[in-house]
Amino acid sequence: MVYLAYISIIICSLSLCIGFPFKLPHHFQSSKSNHGCDICADIVFLFDDSSSIPVADPHGFHKMKDFMVAVVQSFTNFGPPNGVQVSVVLVAHTVRNYFYLNNFTQEADIVHHMKIFPELKGSATAIGEGLKFVREKSFLPKYGGERLCANKFLVLLTDGKHNLGALPKPQAEALKYDGVTIFVIGVGPKVLMSELLAIASKPEYVFNVTDFDQLATINDRIVDDACNVAKGSKLTKQPCSLEEISKTLIPYGYALVPVFYPLTQKKAPWPPGLLGLDQLANQHHLPWLAHNEHSHQHDEQSHQHDDRIR
């Protein structure tokens, strides 16, 4: 019976990792609405914070942040292994990274840090430098960009045109060559449409709104396009590592390893997709493994003692 319980729990954990049709009991399910987009994606927001923005609209900076938050909140699954990761990079006369893809893995943390980062009011619009930073830094494995399942997206917001540093088009072409889908949003009459079209992955991924209030009208279109790209790609959800499965099990008070070291102390066959992990399991000595082995030995001694009494 205990062995069957362990098997049930590991199946549950695998279902969370690789998408098996397993449903958790109601009291363990998220209360978040399912009316959204569930994809595996790395999304970088690169937004212009030059001094022209508060001139055009004193609240323009905050309206841009509201737009980014609205886009994030349209997704339903966050963090590894198969959810959305978000990074935010500011560009003006300099480039400032506010957080990388793997800094925050929960929606609430991402939204909170989007809302609190400060305004720069820079003296130029170095769009090419911003694109270069994203290409060289934002999607690196050490910053969370190593997931094989993740479609990569860049959302650029600007109210002007490039006027400092590296040229935007070559940087954008390099990003697209690396598999990054680029959406470009131009706000107001001062943007250069030819430049925005050269940066975006497709002409239909260029959005030109008259003012910052109009940003609220396009967030659904950005999300829909991103979801269509991700769902139409050949990338598939990836299985969890042994460590990730173990972390899933810890809140329930169970261990992964004893599934393969049940009460008989004999290893159960490994599923074909997990062959080779048995050696890792042997090396991955977790506290509750020792506890379970000790409990097993204690139970055996108790049974032997009972037999002698009888």
C-alpha positions as CSV (number, residue, x, y, z in Angstrom):
1,M,0.0,0.0,0.0
2,V,2.8,2.4,0.9
3,Y,4.6,1.5,-2.4
4,L,1.5,2.3,-4.4
5,A,1.2,5.7,-2.6
6,Y,4.7,6.5,-3.6
7,I,4.0,5.6,-7.2
8,S,0.9,7.8,-7.2
9,I,2.8,10.8,-5.9
10,I,5.6,10.4,-8.5
11,I,3.1,10.2,-11.3
12,C,1.5,13.4,-10.0
13,S,4.9,15.1,-10.0
14,L,5.7,14.0,-13.5
15,S,2.4,15.3,-14.7
16,L,3.2,18.7,-13.3
17,C,6.5,18.7,-15.2
18,I,5.7,17.3,-18.6
19,G,2.0,17.9,-19.0
20,F,0.3,14.6,-18.3
21,P,-3.5,14.9,-18.0
22,F,-3.5,14.6,-14.2
23,K,-5.7,16.8,-12.1
24,L,-4.8,17.8,-8.6
25,P,-7.4,17.7,-5.8
26,H,-9.4,20.9,-5.6
27,H,-7.7,22.3,-2.5
28,F,-4.3,22.0,-4.2
29,Q,-5.3,23.7,-7.4
30,S,-4.4,27.3,-8.2
31,S,-7.2,29.8,-7.9
32,K,-5.9,31.7,-11.0
33,S,-8.2,31.8,-13.9
34,N,-7.5,29.5,-16.9
35,H,-8.7,32.2,-19.3
36,G,-5.3,33.1,-20.5
37,C,-2.2,31.9,-22.4
38,D,-0.2,28.9,-21.1
39,I,3.1,28.8,-22.9
40,C,6.8,28.2,-22.3
41,A,8.4,31.5,-23.1
42,D,11.2,33.9,-22.2
43,I,10.0,37.5,-22.6
44,V,12.2,40.5,-22.4
45,F,10.7,44.0,-22.3
46,L,13.0,46.7,-23.6
47,F,11.5,50.1,-23.1
48,D,12.6,53.7,-23.8
49,D,12.9,56.0,-20.9
50,S,14.3,59.1,-22.5
51,S,13.4,62.6,-21.4
52,S,10.9,63.0,-24.3
53,I,8.4,60.7,-22.6
54,P,7.4,63.0,-19.6
55,V,7.3,65.9,-22.1
56,A,4.7,64.1,-24.2
57,D,2.9,62.7,-21.2
58,P,3.8,63.3,-17.5
59,H,2.4,59.8,-16.7
60,G,3.8,58.1,-19.8
61,F,6.4,56.2,-17.8
62,H,3.8,54.7,-15.5
63,K,1.5,53.9,-18.4
64,M,4.3,51.9,-20.1
65,K,4.7,50.0,-16.8
66,D,0.9,49.4,-16.7
67,F,1.1,48.0,-20.2
68,M,3.9,45.6,-19.4
69,V,2.1,44.4,-16.2
70,A,-1.1,43.8,-18.2
71,V,0.8,41.7,-20.7
72,V,2.4,39.6,-17.9
73,Q,-0.9,39.1,-16.2
74,S,-2.4,37.6,-19.4
75,F,-0.2,34.4,-18.9
76,T,-1.3,31.6,-16.6
77,N,1.9,29.7,-15.9
78,F,5.2,31.2,-14.7
79,G,8.7,30.0,-14.0
80,P,10.6,26.8,-14.9
81,P,10.3,24.2,-16.2
82,N,7.6,25.1,-18.6
83,G,6.1,28.6,-17.8
84,V,6.8,32.2,-18.7
85,Q,9.9,34.0,-17.5
86,V,10.2,37.8,-17.7
87,S,13.1,40.3,-17.9
88,V,12.9,44.1,-18.0
89,V,15.6,46.3,-19.6
90,L,15.5,50.1,-19.8
91,V,17.2,52.1,-22.6
92,A,17.9,55.8,-22.8
93,H,21.4,57.3,-23.1
94,T,22.5,54.1,-21.3
95,V,21.2,50.6,-20.8
96,R,19.9,49.5,-17.4
97,N,18.8,45.9,-16.6
98,Y,16.2,45.9,-13.9
99,F,15.9,42.1,-13.6
100,Y,16.8,39.0,-15.6
101,L,14.6,36.1,-16.6
102,N,15.5,33.9,-13.6
103,N,15.4,36.6,-10.9
104,F,11.7,36.2,-10.2
105,T,9.7,33.1,-11.0
106,Q,6.3,34.0,-9.5
107,E,3.8,36.3,-11.2
108,A,3.3,38.4,-8.1
109,D,7.0,39.0,-7.7
110,I,7.4,40.0,-11.4
111,V,4.5,42.4,-11.3
112,H,5.7,43.9,-8.0
113,H,9.2,44.6,-9.3
114,M,7.8,46.0,-12.5
115,K,5.8,48.5,-10.6
116,I,8.6,49.8,-8.4
117,F,11.5,50.4,-10.7
118,P,12.5,54.1,-10.9
119,E,12.3,56.5,-13.8
120,L,15.5,57.5,-15.5
121,K,14.6,60.4,-17.9
122,G,17.6,59.8,-20.1
123,S,19.2,62.3,-22.5
124,A,19.1,60.0,-25.6
125,T,17.5,57.0,-27.2
126,A,20.2,54.3,-27.7
127,I,17.8,51.6,-29.2
128,G,20.7,49.8,-30.9
129,E,22.6,49.6,-27.6
130,G,19.5,48.2,-25.9
131,L,19.1,45.5,-28.6
132,K,22.8,44.7,-28.3
133,F,22.5,44.2,-24.5
134,V,19.5,41.9,-24.9
135,R,21.3,39.9,-27.5
136,E,24.5,39.5,-25.5
137,K,23.1,39.2,-22.0
138,S,19.4,38.7,-21.5
139,F,19.0,35.2,-22.9
140,L,22.2,33.7,-21.5
141,P,21.8,30.3,-19.7
142,K,23.1,31.8,-16.4
143,Y,20.3,34.3,-16.5
144,G,17.6,31.7,-17.2
145,G,17.7,31.5,-21.0
146,E,18.7,27.8,-21.3
147,R,15.3,26.2,-21.4
148,L,14.9,24.2,-24.6
149,C,11.1,24.6,-24.5
150,A,11.1,28.4,-24.3
151,N,10.1,30.6,-27.3
152,K,12.1,33.8,-27.0
153,F,10.3,37.2,-27.3
154,L,11.5,40.8,-27.2
155,V,8.9,43.6,-26.8
156,L,10.4,47.0,-27.6
157,L,8.5,50.2,-26.6
158,T,9.7,53.6,-27.7
159,D,8.4,57.1,-28.4
160,G,11.2,58.2,-30.6
161,K,14.0,57.0,-32.9
162,H,17.5,55.8,-32.4
163,N,20.1,58.5,-31.9
164,L,23.1,57.1,-30.1
165,G,25.5,54.1,-30.2
166,A,25.2,50.8,-32.2
167,L,22.8,50.8,-35.1
168,P,19.5,49.0,-34.4
169,K,19.0,47.0,-37.6
170,P,22.1,44.8,-37.3
171,Q,21.4,44.1,-33.7
172,A,17.8,43.2,-34.4
173,E,18.9,40.9,-37.3
174,A,21.3,39.1,-35.0
175,L,18.5,38.6,-32.4
176,K,16.1,37.3,-35.1
177,Y,18.9,34.9,-36.3
178,D,19.1,33.6,-32.7
179,G,15.4,32.8,-32.8
180,V,14.0,35.8,-31.0
181,T,10.6,37.1,-32.1
182,I,10.6,40.9,-31.9
183,F,7.5,43.0,-31.3
184,V,7.9,46.8,-31.7
185,I,5.6,49.4,-30.2
186,G,5.9,53.0,-31.3
187,V,4.1,55.7,-29.3
188,G,3.3,59.1,-30.8
189,P,4.3,60.9,-34.0
190,K,8.1,61.1,-33.5
191,V,8.9,57.4,-34.1
192,L,10.5,56.4,-37.4
193,M,8.4,53.8,-39.0
194,S,11.1,52.5,-41.3
195,E,13.3,51.9,-38.3
196,L,10.6,50.1,-36.4
197,L,9.8,47.9,-39.4
198,A,13.5,47.0,-39.7
199,I,13.6,45.9,-36.1
200,A,10.4,43.9,-35.9
201,S,10.3,40.2,-36.9
202,K,7.3,40.9,-39.2
203,P,5.5,44.1,-40.4
204,E,2.4,43.0,-38.5
205,Y,4.5,42.9,-35.3
206,V,4.8,46.7,-35.5
207,F,2.2,48.6,-33.5
208,N,2.0,52.4,-33.7
209,V,-0.3,54.1,-31.2
210,T,-1.1,57.8,-31.0
211,D,-0.3,58.2,-27.3
212,F,0.4,56.3,-24.1
213,D,-3.2,55.9,-23.2
214,Q,-3.6,53.8,-26.4
215,L,-1.2,51.2,-25.1
216,A,-4.0,49.6,-23.2
217,T,-5.7,48.8,-26.5
218,I,-3.0,46.5,-27.8
219,N,-1.9,44.3,-24.9
220,D,-4.3,41.6,-25.9
221,R,-2.9,41.6,-29.5
222,I,0.6,41.3,-28.3
223,V,-0.3,38.3,-26.1
224,D,-2.4,36.6,-28.8
225,D,0.5,37.0,-31.3
226,A,3.0,35.6,-28.8
227,C,0.7,32.7,-28.0
228,N,0.2,31.8,-31.6
229,V,4.0,31.9,-32.3
230,A,4.6,29.6,-29.3
231,K,1.8,27.2,-30.0
232,G,2.9,27.0,-33.7
233,S,6.5,26.3,-32.9
234,K,8.2,22.9,-32.8
235,L,9.4,23.4,-29.2
236,T,7.9,21.1,-26.7
237,K,7.6,21.0,-22.9
238,Q,10.6,19.5,-21.3
239,P,10.7,16.9,-18.5
240,C,11.8,17.9,-15.1
241,S,15.2,17.0,-13.6
242,L,15.3,14.7,-10.6
243,E,16.0,17.8,-8.4
244,E,12.9,19.6,-9.7
245,I,10.7,16.6,-9.1
246,S,12.1,16.3,-5.6
247,K,11.3,19.9,-4.9
248,T,7.7,19.3,-6.1
249,L,7.4,16.5,-3.6
250,I,8.9,18.1,-0.5
251,P,5.7,20.2,0.4
252,Y,3.7,17.0,0.5
253,G,6.2,15.3,2.9
254,Y,7.3,12.6,0.4
255,A,10.6,11.7,-1.1
256,L,11.3,10.8,-4.7
257,V,14.1,8.4,-4.1
258,P,12.2,5.9,-1.9
259,V,9.9,5.2,-4.8
260,F,12.8,3.3,-6.3
261,Y,14.0,2.1,-2.9
262,P,10.6,0.8,-1.5
263,L,10.1,-1.0,1.7
264,T,11.6,-4.2,0.2
265,Q,14.8,-2.3,-0.4
266,K,14.7,-3.3,-4.1
267,K,14.8,-0.8,-6.9
268,A,11.7,-0.6,-9.1
269,P,12.2,-0.5,-12.9
270,W,12.9,3.0,-14.3
271,P,10.6,4.4,-17.0
272,P,12.3,4.6,-20.4
273,G,12.4,8.4,-20.3
274,L,14.3,8.4,-17.0
275,L,17.0,5.7,-17.8
276,G,20.3,6.8,-16.3
277,L,18.8,8.8,-13.5
278,D,19.1,5.8,-11.1
279,Q,22.8,6.6,-10.7
280,L,21.9,10.2,-10.0
281,A,19.3,9.1,-7.5
282,N,22.0,7.0,-5.7
283,Q,24.2,10.1,-5.5
284,H,21.4,12.5,-4.6
285,H,21.2,11.6,-0.9
286,L,18.4,13.5,0.6
287,P,17.5,13.8,4.3
288,W,14.2,12.0,4.1
289,L,15.9,9.1,2.2
290,A,17.9,8.3,5.3
291,H,14.8,8.8,7.4
292,N,12.8,6.3,5.3
293,E,15.6,3.7,5.3
294,H,15.9,4.1,9.1
295,S,12.2,3.7,9.5
296,H,12.2,0.6,7.3
297,Q,15.0,-1.0,9.4
298,H,13.1,-0.2,12.6
299,D,9.9,-1.7,11.2
300,E,11.8,-4.9,10.3
301,Q,13.3,-5.2,13.8
302,S,9.9,-4.7,15.3
303,H,8.3,-7.4,13.1
304,Q,11.1,-9.8,14.1
305,H,10.7,-9.0,17.7
306,D,6.9,-9.6,17.4
307,D,7.6,-13.0,15.7
308,R,9.8,-14.1,18.6
309,I,7.2,-13.2,21.2
310,R,4.6,-15.2,19.3
